Amino acid sequence: MMFDPLYLLMIAPALLLALIAQLVVKFTFSKYSKIASYSGMTGAQAAQRMLQSNGILNVKVEQTEGFLSDHYDPSKKVLRLSPDVFGSNSLAAIGVACHEAGHALQDAQGYFPLVVRSTLVPVTQFSSQFAYLVFFLGFILSFKPLILVGVGMFACAFLFAVITLPVEWDASARAKAHIVNSGIVSPMQASAAGSVLNAAFLTYLAGAVAALMTLIYYLMKAGLLGDNRRR
């Protein structure tokens, strides 16, 4: 089962989409990292302005290491930006920084999909580590309840990937509106900055497709979908 050609066939489209998404993100970020924003503000300054203009004063903006390692930590109320974003005044940096600030806005406003995703984080982390082990152990022992638990763990990963889509899309929508309304970029530059966020969304879409195909595969192996005979 670990080298089942069927699984490779099912997951191949998602892997291809993920590869394309990564290439598009790198190309788009590189392209628009060479164009300065209308206001000359850096990513850190743009994110800070977005937070303050929405009345959010308890979130720190810090620099972190790594390429495009930008993220918002709701537990510590910290928005961490990579070096290529924190100190750059490029359209790419502005888009990414304000996207992460969008997550802080979601957190402050209790945006429901974000609440659900945050709740699922510990469950998903556990499932991602042990789902395969639980399923295979149940399969080897011919113990149906354990197999079903494994399938349920794969289902949790899929649910997390699905709920991530509206969270990321909404954060980008907030960023796109803010950078124009606040004068950080000119209206002519807005679509360029948004292109970086649109490209990044493809990576989350690829993750959701991969999680779906993985879940379908193990539903089939558990006899819960398609041919009920164990493969």
C-alpha angles and dihedrals in degrees: 000000000000090000099033109156088211091064092048090050093050096045096043096087091052092048090050091049090049091051092049091047092053092049092048092049093050093045094046094045091048092048097051095037086076094059118079121223120253093246097043090231119148123235091258092051093047092050091047091051091049091052095046094045088057094048096255108140102152098070119095122212112216138170119246134183130261138052112293090345089143117145145146118240108207094186093060098026091235128139109206120198129190119240092256089058106031099062101022125100094200125126089245093054092046092052095049095044094050091046089059090045085055088063089054089053090050090051093049092049096045093242102199100222089052091050090052093047093049090051090052095050098090092041092049093047090053093045094050090056100044109022095094093045093049094047096046092046090052091047094050092047092043087232107151098195091057091048090053091050089054091050089049090054090053088049090055090055090051092048090051091051092049096048088049091065098068090039093057095039092052093048090053092048090053091049094049092052094045099049091057100038092049094047095242091130130016119252088252091056095047097086091049093053089046091053090069091054093046090053092049091052089063089067091058091047090052090051091053092050091049091050091049095050091046091051092048091050094053092043086057092047090050091052092244096114133039118341107022093208113104111251 
